[in-house]
Amino acid sequence: MSVASSVPIPYASYLRVYEPLTAFPEPERTHWARYARRPRTPGAQEELRRSLADLLSTPPVPVPVHESGDAFVAHVDGVVVICPWRTRLRAWLALQDLPEQFPEPVLDAMLPPVVRVQVASDYERWLIANPDARPWIRTAVWQVPLRWFALFGDEDRHYEPGEAGSAEAAGRAPVLRYRTTMAQARRRLARALRALRESIDEGPMTEGLVEVGRWLEEFHPRALVELDFGGLVHAVTEEWLAEDRSVAQMAEGIAALRAGDGEAAGDTYGRLAERWRAVRDLRFAN
């Protein structure tokens, strides 16, 4: 087994949008229609392994030379919906955030300056020809941004416990995800924004919700929105996952704000923030 294929999913969560085939122009629509009929399509682990293989090369290839033709596929009431990987675009966007996450000496060791300059130049040229490009997938490392929880309801929760492996085969990791319609996600976000603006001053949570709302507006009204805990399931215990009700806590806090109970809202949000602060702190554990 290669090094890249043996590495587990990083500790990242994902916010995805799946659009119906009618949202895509031709010839992309035909491509995705054929793609969705495949007996098997690759999953998140395979997408990650391909990216790791590029990063492990010398020199590293932080951005694929060609855009991925793969996607995640789901079904909503019998309708096929597609979430393109757009790995190349997402790699460019992720590289823009690296200077905020690592000191320059560490960044230089990870990706030599000459590589970063070339990548930035390639992105600028590509963006001129693709000014309306946007990713269908957002990624967060070592956390789920609290604002993402506002898009879902506890009834959207889907949890599958993991299965232990054997000497012959690896086990299956647990799964925790939420799925809702675009209409519901937008409605919940609007309610959360209204409650925040009527109760407290503009702040990071309000600004974050506005930014997520602008992103959602780019997609088809009959799309599917998914929050996937992804590789975070490897960073916490199964008991932690099984008991997690972060979406319900967020909804409780927003309901308290709408009822004018700022104290209860603050207490609920504080407990939710502390729960996720403990997860983020694992990043610095040895």
C-alpha positions as CSV (number, residue, x, y, z in Angstrom):
1,M,0.0,0.0,0.0
2,S,1.3,3.5,-0.9
3,V,2.0,6.1,1.8
4,A,-0.8,8.3,0.4
5,S,-3.4,5.5,0.4
6,S,-2.7,4.6,4.0
7,V,-3.1,8.0,5.5
8,P,-6.6,8.6,7.1
9,I,-8.8,11.6,6.4
10,P,-7.4,14.8,8.0
11,Y,-9.3,16.3,10.8
12,A,-11.5,18.4,8.5
13,S,-15.3,19.1,8.2
14,Y,-17.1,20.0,5.0
15,L,-20.1,22.1,4.0
16,R,-21.3,20.9,0.6
17,V,-24.0,21.9,-1.9
18,Y,-25.5,19.3,-4.3
19,E,-27.3,20.8,-7.3
20,P,-29.8,19.1,-9.7
21,L,-28.6,18.3,-13.2
22,T,-30.7,21.2,-14.6
23,A,-28.4,23.7,-12.8
24,F,-25.5,22.7,-15.0
25,P,-25.0,24.0,-18.5
26,E,-24.1,21.7,-21.4
27,P,-21.9,19.9,-22.0
28,E,-21.3,19.6,-18.2
29,R,-24.9,18.5,-17.6
30,T,-24.4,15.5,-19.9
31,H,-21.1,14.6,-18.2
32,W,-22.7,14.6,-14.8
33,A,-25.8,12.6,-16.0
34,R,-23.5,9.9,-17.3
35,Y,-21.3,10.1,-14.2
36,A,-24.2,9.6,-11.8
37,R,-25.1,6.3,-13.6
38,R,-21.8,4.7,-12.7
39,P,-22.2,1.7,-10.4
40,R,-19.7,3.3,-8.1
41,T,-18.3,6.8,-7.6
42,P,-15.3,7.8,-5.5
43,G,-15.8,9.2,-2.1
44,A,-14.0,11.8,0.1
45,Q,-11.2,9.4,1.1
46,E,-10.3,8.9,-2.5
47,E,-10.3,12.6,-3.2
48,L,-8.0,13.1,-0.3
49,R,-5.6,10.4,-1.3
50,R,-5.2,11.9,-4.8
51,S,-4.3,15.2,-3.3
52,L,-1.9,13.7,-0.8
53,A,-0.1,11.9,-3.7
54,D,0.5,15.2,-5.3
55,L,1.8,16.8,-2.1
56,L,4.2,14.0,-1.5
57,S,5.9,14.4,-4.8
58,T,9.2,16.4,-5.2
59,P,8.6,19.2,-5.7
60,P,5.1,19.2,-4.3
61,V,2.2,19.9,-6.5
62,P,-0.2,21.9,-4.3
63,V,-2.7,22.5,-7.1
64,P,-3.7,19.9,-9.7
65,V,-2.7,20.7,-13.3
66,H,-6.2,19.8,-14.5
67,E,-9.6,20.3,-12.8
68,S,-11.2,17.1,-11.4
69,G,-14.0,15.6,-13.4
70,D,-15.4,13.8,-10.2
71,A,-18.2,14.7,-7.9
72,F,-20.2,13.5,-4.9
73,V,-23.6,12.1,-5.9
74,A,-26.8,12.0,-3.9
75,H,-30.5,11.6,-4.4
76,V,-33.4,13.8,-3.1
77,D,-36.9,12.4,-3.6
78,G,-35.6,10.4,-6.6
79,V,-33.8,13.4,-8.2
80,V,-30.1,13.1,-8.8
81,V,-28.0,16.0,-7.3
82,I,-24.4,16.6,-7.9
83,C,-21.6,18.2,-5.8
84,P,-18.5,18.7,-8.1
85,W,-15.2,18.3,-6.4
86,R,-13.6,21.3,-8.1
87,T,-10.3,20.2,-6.4
88,R,-8.2,22.6,-8.4
89,L,-10.2,25.7,-7.4
90,R,-10.4,24.6,-3.8
91,A,-6.7,24.1,-3.7
92,W,-6.1,27.6,-4.9
93,L,-8.5,29.0,-2.3
94,A,-6.9,26.9,0.5
95,L,-3.5,28.2,-0.3
96,Q,-4.6,31.7,0.1
97,D,-5.4,31.0,3.8
98,L,-2.1,29.3,4.6
99,P,-0.2,32.5,5.6
100,E,-2.8,33.0,8.4
101,Q,-2.3,29.5,9.7
102,F,1.5,29.0,9.7
103,P,4.6,31.2,10.4
104,E,6.6,32.0,7.3
105,P,9.5,29.6,8.1
106,V,7.1,26.7,8.5
107,L,5.3,27.7,5.3
108,D,8.5,28.0,3.4
109,A,9.4,24.4,4.5
110,M,6.0,23.1,3.4
111,L,5.8,25.0,0.1
112,P,8.9,26.8,-1.2
113,P,8.3,30.5,-2.1
114,V,8.9,29.9,-5.8
115,V,6.1,27.3,-5.8
116,R,3.7,29.6,-4.1
117,V,4.5,32.5,-6.4
118,Q,3.9,30.3,-9.5
119,V,0.6,29.0,-8.0
120,A,-0.6,32.5,-7.3
121,S,0.2,33.6,-10.8
122,D,-1.6,30.6,-12.3
123,Y,-4.7,31.4,-10.2
124,E,-4.7,35.0,-11.3
125,R,-4.6,34.0,-15.0
126,W,-7.3,31.4,-14.5
127,L,-9.6,33.8,-12.6
128,I,-9.6,36.2,-15.5
129,A,-11.2,33.6,-17.7
130,N,-13.4,32.3,-14.9
131,P,-14.6,35.3,-12.9
132,D,-17.8,33.7,-11.6
133,A,-16.2,30.5,-10.3
134,R,-17.2,29.3,-6.9
135,P,-16.6,26.1,-5.0
136,W,-19.4,23.6,-4.1
137,I,-17.5,22.5,-1.0
138,R,-16.2,24.5,1.9
139,T,-13.6,23.0,4.3
140,A,-12.7,23.7,7.9
141,V,-9.8,22.1,9.8
142,W,-10.0,20.9,13.4
143,Q,-13.5,22.3,13.8
144,V,-17.0,22.9,12.4
145,P,-17.5,26.7,12.2
146,L,-20.4,27.4,14.6
147,R,-22.2,29.4,11.9
148,W,-22.6,26.3,9.8
149,F,-24.9,24.8,12.5
150,A,-27.5,27.5,11.9
151,L,-28.4,26.0,8.5
152,F,-29.7,22.7,9.9
153,G,-32.3,21.2,12.3
154,D,-31.8,18.3,14.7
155,E,-34.1,16.3,12.5
156,D,-31.5,16.5,9.7
157,R,-29.0,14.6,11.8
158,H,-27.7,11.2,10.5
159,Y,-25.3,9.2,12.7
160,E,-23.8,5.8,12.0
161,P,-21.5,4.3,14.7
162,G,-18.2,2.8,13.5
163,E,-17.4,-0.8,13.1
164,A,-14.2,-2.4,14.4
165,G,-11.8,-3.9,11.9
166,S,-10.2,-7.3,11.8
167,A,-6.8,-8.6,11.1
168,E,-7.7,-8.9,7.4
169,A,-9.7,-5.7,6.9
170,A,-9.8,-2.2,8.3
171,G,-12.9,-1.1,10.2
172,R,-15.4,1.5,9.2
173,A,-15.2,4.9,10.8
174,P,-18.4,6.5,12.3
175,V,-20.4,9.0,10.2
176,L,-22.1,12.2,11.4
177,R,-23.7,14.4,8.9
178,Y,-26.7,16.7,8.4
179,R,-28.6,17.2,5.2
180,T,-31.4,19.7,4.4
181,T,-32.9,21.4,1.4
182,M,-31.6,24.8,0.2
183,A,-34.9,26.4,0.9
184,Q,-34.8,25.2,4.6
185,A,-31.1,26.2,4.9
186,R,-31.8,29.7,3.6
187,R,-34.9,30.1,5.8
188,R,-33.0,29.1,9.0
189,L,-30.1,31.4,8.1
190,A,-32.5,34.3,7.6
191,R,-34.2,33.6,11.0
192,A,-30.8,33.4,12.7
193,L,-29.6,36.7,11.2
194,R,-32.8,38.5,12.1
195,A,-32.6,37.3,15.7
196,L,-28.9,38.4,16.0
197,R,-29.5,41.8,14.5
198,E,-32.5,42.5,16.7
199,S,-30.7,41.4,19.9
200,I,-27.0,42.3,19.6
201,D,-24.5,44.4,17.7
202,E,-22.9,43.2,14.5
203,G,-20.1,40.8,15.2
204,P,-18.2,37.7,13.9
205,M,-21.2,35.4,14.0
206,T,-23.4,37.9,12.1
207,E,-20.7,38.6,9.5
208,G,-20.1,34.9,9.1
209,L,-23.8,34.1,8.5
210,V,-24.0,36.9,5.9
211,E,-21.0,35.5,4.1
212,V,-22.4,32.0,4.1
213,G,-25.7,33.3,2.9
214,R,-24.1,35.0,0.0
215,W,-22.4,31.8,-1.0
216,L,-25.7,29.8,-0.8
217,E,-27.4,32.4,-3.1
218,E,-25.1,31.2,-5.9
219,F,-26.8,27.9,-6.1
220,H,-30.0,26.4,-7.4
221,P,-33.0,26.8,-5.1
222,R,-33.7,23.1,-5.2
223,A,-30.2,22.1,-4.1
224,L,-29.3,20.0,-1.2
225,V,-27.0,21.3,1.6
226,E,-24.8,18.9,3.6
227,L,-22.7,19.3,6.7
228,D,-20.3,16.4,7.0
229,F,-18.1,16.0,10.1
230,G,-15.6,14.2,7.8
231,G,-12.2,13.5,9.4
232,L,-13.2,15.0,12.7
233,V,-14.7,11.7,13.6
234,H,-11.1,10.5,14.0
235,A,-10.3,13.3,16.5
236,V,-13.0,12.6,19.1
237,T,-14.5,9.6,20.7
238,E,-17.5,7.8,19.4
239,E,-19.3,8.7,22.7
240,W,-18.6,12.4,21.9
241,L,-20.1,12.0,18.4
242,A,-23.1,10.0,19.5
243,E,-23.9,12.7,22.1
244,D,-23.2,15.7,20.0
245,R,-26.3,17.9,19.4
246,S,-24.5,21.1,18.3
247,V,-27.2,21.9,15.7
248,A,-29.9,21.6,18.4
249,Q,-27.9,23.8,20.8
250,M,-27.5,26.5,18.1
251,A,-31.2,26.4,17.4
252,E,-31.9,26.6,21.2
253,G,-29.7,29.7,21.4
254,I,-31.4,31.4,18.4
255,A,-34.8,30.6,19.8
256,A,-33.8,32.2,23.1
257,L,-32.7,35.4,21.3
258,R,-36.0,35.5,19.4
259,A,-37.8,35.2,22.8
260,G,-35.8,38.1,24.2
261,D,-33.9,36.0,26.7
262,G,-30.3,37.1,26.1
263,E,-29.0,35.4,29.2
264,A,-30.2,32.0,28.2
265,A,-28.9,32.6,24.6
266,G,-25.5,33.6,25.9
267,D,-25.3,30.6,28.2
268,T,-26.3,28.2,25.4
269,Y,-23.8,29.7,22.9
270,G,-21.1,29.7,25.5
271,R,-21.5,26.0,26.1
272,L,-21.5,25.3,22.4
273,A,-18.4,27.4,21.8
274,E,-16.5,25.7,24.7
275,R,-17.3,22.3,23.4
276,W,-15.8,23.1,20.0
277,R,-12.9,25.1,21.5
278,A,-11.8,21.8,23.2
279,V,-11.8,20.1,19.8
280,R,-9.7,22.9,18.2
281,D,-7.2,22.7,21.0
282,L,-6.5,19.1,20.1
283,R,-4.5,20.5,17.2
284,F,-1.8,21.5,19.5
285,A,-1.8,18.3,21.6
286,N,1.2,15.9,21.3
